[in-house]
Amino acid sequence: MNIHIPLPIKMEGKTMSFFGKMKEGAAKAAEKAKETVEVTRLNAQISSKRKEIEKLQISIGESVYQAFLASDLSGSEETVVALCAQITERHQEIAVIELKIREIKNEKTCVCGAELAADTKFCPSCGHKFEIPAPKAELAEGDEAPALEEAAETKLCSKCEAKLEPGDRFCGSCGTSVA
């Protein structure tokens, strides 16, 4: 004889919450995988453009050398100028692709060269202030705040209490010197 004992409603809610979290985690993982594939594709395009630049530079050298052998360096000027223009175009194309990668990764580059999260207001390396910060991402429903142990080990800004990373000289949120 099989006896079926129904689970309490509270338990069923926890089970659904667990599966809901699993589904949400899987969706985040799928989105991250999609971003990674896109960044990899864009990096391959950059690599291809750099190889084109190398070939163009070799062509410039060959053109100049042939003009040298002919004892008329001015004869290669038109070819060299055209090839240099093509190199400039490839560099511009690379810059556009790199911008797409930063958008996908939600990053920006400071004037000092540091790669930062797009919502950073001040560079933690040099203190540069960004005029238009991107909106901060909020915790989604069901997400947990950082663990207390992590918070205890993390340095916080003395002015705004934002989390500081090791090596930061300025707060990335308010620009206060960490020294």
C-alpha positions as CSV (number, residue, x, y, z in Angstrom):
1,M,0.0,0.0,0.0
2,N,1.5,3.3,-1.1
3,I,0.8,6.3,1.2
4,H,1.2,9.7,-0.4
5,I,2.0,12.5,2.1
6,P,1.7,15.9,0.6
7,L,4.5,18.4,1.3
8,P,3.6,21.4,3.3
9,I,3.0,24.6,1.2
10,K,6.0,26.3,2.8
11,M,8.3,23.5,1.7
12,E,7.0,23.6,-1.9
13,G,7.7,27.3,-2.0
14,K,11.3,26.7,-1.0
15,T,11.6,24.1,-3.7
16,M,10.2,26.5,-6.3
17,S,12.6,29.2,-5.0
18,F,15.5,26.7,-5.4
19,F,14.5,25.9,-9.0
20,G,13.9,29.6,-9.7
21,K,17.4,30.4,-8.5
22,M,18.8,27.6,-10.6
23,K,16.9,28.9,-13.6
24,E,18.2,32.4,-13.0
25,G,21.7,31.2,-12.5
26,A,21.5,29.2,-15.8
27,A,20.2,32.3,-17.6
28,K,23.1,34.4,-16.2
29,A,25.6,31.7,-17.2
30,A,24.1,31.6,-20.7
31,E,24.3,35.4,-21.0
32,K,28.0,35.3,-19.8
33,A,28.8,32.6,-22.3
34,K,27.2,34.6,-25.1
35,E,29.2,37.7,-24.1
36,T,32.4,35.6,-24.1
37,V,31.7,34.2,-27.5
38,E,31.1,37.7,-28.9
39,V,34.3,39.1,-27.2
40,T,36.3,36.2,-28.7
41,R,34.8,36.9,-32.1
42,L,35.7,40.6,-31.9
43,N,39.2,39.8,-30.6
44,A,39.7,37.5,-33.7
45,Q,38.7,40.5,-35.9
46,I,41.3,42.7,-34.1
47,S,43.9,40.0,-34.7
48,S,43.0,39.9,-38.4
49,K,43.2,43.7,-38.7
50,R,46.7,43.6,-37.0
51,K,47.9,41.0,-39.5
52,E,46.6,43.3,-42.4
53,I,48.6,46.1,-40.8
54,E,51.8,44.0,-40.7
55,K,51.3,43.1,-44.4
56,L,50.8,46.7,-45.3
57,Q,54.0,47.7,-43.4
58,I,55.9,45.1,-45.3
59,S,54.5,46.5,-48.6
60,I,55.7,49.9,-47.6
61,G,59.2,48.6,-46.9
62,E,59.3,46.7,-50.2
63,S,58.1,49.8,-52.1
64,V,60.8,52.0,-50.5
65,Y,63.5,49.4,-51.1
66,Q,62.5,49.1,-54.8
67,A,62.6,52.9,-55.1
68,F,66.0,52.9,-53.4
69,L,67.4,50.3,-55.9
70,A,66.1,52.6,-58.7
71,S,67.8,55.5,-57.1
72,D,64.5,57.4,-57.0
73,L,63.0,57.4,-53.5
74,S,60.4,59.9,-54.6
75,G,59.0,57.2,-56.9
76,S,57.6,55.3,-53.9
77,E,55.9,58.3,-52.3
78,E,52.5,57.8,-53.8
79,T,52.4,54.1,-52.9
80,V,53.7,54.7,-49.4
81,V,51.1,57.4,-48.8
82,A,48.3,55.1,-50.0
83,L,49.5,52.2,-47.9
84,C,49.8,54.5,-44.8
85,A,46.2,55.6,-45.3
86,Q,45.1,51.9,-45.3
87,I,47.1,51.3,-42.1
88,T,45.3,54.3,-40.5
89,E,41.9,52.9,-41.6
90,R,42.8,49.5,-39.9
91,H,43.8,51.3,-36.7
92,Q,40.4,53.1,-36.7
93,E,38.6,49.9,-37.3
94,I,40.4,48.3,-34.4
95,A,39.5,51.2,-32.1
96,V,35.8,50.7,-33.0
97,I,36.0,47.0,-32.3
98,E,37.7,47.6,-28.9
99,L,35.0,50.1,-28.0
100,K,32.4,47.3,-28.7
101,I,34.3,45.0,-26.5
102,R,34.3,47.5,-23.6
103,E,30.6,48.0,-24.1
104,I,30.0,44.2,-23.9
105,K,32.2,44.0,-20.8
106,N,30.6,47.1,-19.3
107,E,34.0,48.8,-18.9
108,K,35.6,52.1,-19.7
109,T,39.2,53.3,-19.9
110,C,40.6,56.1,-17.8
111,V,42.9,58.8,-19.2
112,C,45.7,57.0,-17.2
113,G,45.0,53.8,-19.1
114,A,43.3,51.9,-16.3
115,E,40.4,49.6,-17.2
116,L,37.4,50.4,-15.0
117,A,33.8,49.4,-14.5
118,A,31.5,51.6,-16.6
119,D,29.8,53.0,-13.4
120,T,33.0,54.2,-11.8
121,K,32.8,58.0,-11.0
122,F,36.5,58.5,-10.1
123,C,39.5,56.5,-11.2
124,P,41.0,54.6,-8.2
125,S,44.5,54.9,-9.8
126,C,44.8,58.5,-10.6
127,G,41.6,60.2,-9.2
128,H,40.3,61.3,-12.6
129,K,36.6,62.3,-12.4
130,F,34.2,61.0,-15.1
131,E,31.6,63.5,-16.1
132,I,28.7,61.1,-17.0
133,P,28.7,57.9,-14.9
134,A,26.7,55.0,-16.0
135,P,23.8,53.9,-13.7
136,K,24.8,51.4,-11.0
137,A,23.4,47.9,-11.2
138,E,21.2,47.1,-8.2
139,L,20.8,43.7,-6.5
140,A,18.2,41.7,-8.3
141,E,15.4,40.2,-6.2
142,G,16.8,37.1,-4.5
143,D,20.4,38.2,-4.7
144,E,22.3,38.3,-1.5
145,A,24.4,41.1,-0.1
146,P,28.2,40.4,0.2
147,A,29.1,38.1,3.1
148,L,30.1,39.7,6.4
149,E,33.5,38.1,6.3
150,E,34.2,39.7,2.9
151,A,33.1,43.1,4.2
152,A,35.4,42.8,7.2
153,E,38.4,42.2,5.0
154,T,37.6,45.0,2.6
155,K,38.9,48.5,3.0
156,L,36.2,51.2,2.7
157,C,36.4,54.8,1.7
158,S,36.5,57.1,4.8
159,K,34.1,59.5,3.1
160,C,31.4,57.5,1.3
161,E,32.2,54.0,2.6
162,A,32.5,52.5,-0.9
163,K,34.5,49.3,-1.3
164,L,38.2,49.9,-2.1
165,E,40.3,47.5,-4.1
166,P,43.9,46.8,-3.0
167,G,46.2,49.3,-4.6
168,D,43.6,52.0,-5.0
169,R,44.9,55.5,-4.3
170,F,41.6,57.2,-4.8
171,C,38.0,56.1,-4.1
172,G,36.3,55.0,-7.4
173,S,33.0,56.4,-6.1
174,C,33.7,59.8,-4.7
175,G,37.4,60.5,-5.6
176,T,38.6,60.9,-2.0
177,S,42.4,60.1,-1.5
178,V,42.8,56.7,0.2
179,A,46.2,57.6,1.7
